[in-house]
Amino acid sequence: MKCELCGCELILKNEKQYGTSGAECHISRHHFFPKRFLKLFDKKEIKKYFNIEDKNEKAVLCYDCHEEMIHNIVLTPQIIKKFGKKMKNKNIKERIVILYKQLLK
């Protein structure tokens, strides 16, 4: 099995090895639609805005891609300024949709 982003060969997580050399290729699953957003969007909105049929669908990634690229993305001051202009006075639901649409550009 390979990481859906970088293509590295994935290995099963070994708790004794985790955090040492080789841990970056451990399997990590990422929900395409975060569970914490389910209170903001209903099933029809998830399909409409994000084109996701199954709210439980997950990507199979390596640890590095999941944690370092997706959860700890680098946002420069220029990016923050650009998004800030678009997101001012918007509620959380609107900001999520704006960010998603910008990522598709």
Contacts in CASP RR format, 6 or more apart in sequence:
PFRMAT RR
TARGET T0000
AUTHOR 0000-0000-0000
METHOD contacts of the structure
MODEL  1
MKCELCGCELILKNEKQYGTSGAECHISRHHFFPKRFLKLFDKKEIKKYF
NIEDKNEKAVLCYDCHEEMIHNIVLTPQIIKKFGKKMKNKNIKERIVILY
KQLLK
1 9 0 8 1.000
1 10 0 8 1.000
1 27 0 8 1.000
1 60 0 8 1.000
2 8 0 8 1.000
2 9 0 8 1.000
2 10 0 8 1.000
3 10 0 8 1.000
3 25 0 8 1.000
3 60 0 8 1.000
3 61 0 8 1.000
3 62 0 8 1.000
3 65 0 8 1.000
4 59 0 8 1.000
4 60 0 8 1.000
4 61 0 8 1.000
5 59 0 8 1.000
5 61 0 8 1.000
5 62 0 8 1.000
5 65 0 8 1.000
5 69 0 8 1.000
6 62 0 8 1.000
6 64 0 8 1.000
6 65 0 8 1.000
7 62 0 8 1.000
8 24 0 8 1.000
8 25 0 8 1.000
8 62 0 8 1.000
9 25 0 8 1.000
10 25 0 8 1.000
10 26 0 8 1.000
10 27 0 8 1.000
10 60 0 8 1.000
10 62 0 8 1.000
11 22 0 8 1.000
11 25 0 8 1.000
11 26 0 8 1.000
11 27 0 8 1.000
12 26 0 8 1.000
12 27 0 8 1.000
13 26 0 8 1.000
13 27 0 8 1.000
14 26 0 8 1.000
17 23 0 8 1.000
18 26 0 8 1.000
23 63 0 8 1.000
24 62 0 8 1.000
24 63 0 8 1.000
24 64 0 8 1.000
25 62 0 8 1.000
25 63 0 8 1.000
26 62 0 8 1.000
26 63 0 8 1.000
27 60 0 8 1.000
27 61 0 8 1.000
27 62 0 8 1.000
28 60 0 8 1.000
28 61 0 8 1.000
28 62 0 8 1.000
28 63 0 8 1.000
28 65 0 8 1.000
28 66 0 8 1.000
28 67 0 8 1.000
29 58 0 8 1.000
29 59 0 8 1.000
29 60 0 8 1.000
29 61 0 8 1.000
29 66 0 8 1.000
30 58 0 8 1.000
30 59 0 8 1.000
30 61 0 8 1.000
30 66 0 8 1.000
30 70 0 8 1.000
31 56 0 8 1.000
31 57 0 8 1.000
31 58 0 8 1.000
32 50 0 8 1.000
32 52 0 8 1.000
32 57 0 8 1.000
32 58 0 8 1.000
32 59 0 8 1.000
33 41 0 8 1.000
33 46 0 8 1.000
33 50 0 8 1.000
33 52 0 8 1.000
33 55 0 8 1.000
33 57 0 8 1.000
37 96 0 8 1.000
38 55 0 8 1.000
40 92 0 8 1.000
40 93 0 8 1.000
40 96 0 8 1.000
41 49 0 8 1.000
41 93 0 8 1.000
43 55 0 8 1.000
46 52 0 8 1.000
46 55 0 8 1.000
47 53 0 8 1.000
49 97 0 8 1.000
49 100 0 8 1.000
50 100 0 8 1.000
61 70 0 8 1.000
75 83 0 8 1.000
83 98 0 8 1.000
83 99 0 8 1.000
83 102 0 8 1.000
86 98 0 8 1.000
86 102 0 8 1.000
87 94 0 8 1.000
87 95 0 8 1.000
87 98 0 8 1.000
87 99 0 8 1.000
90 98 0 8 1.000
END
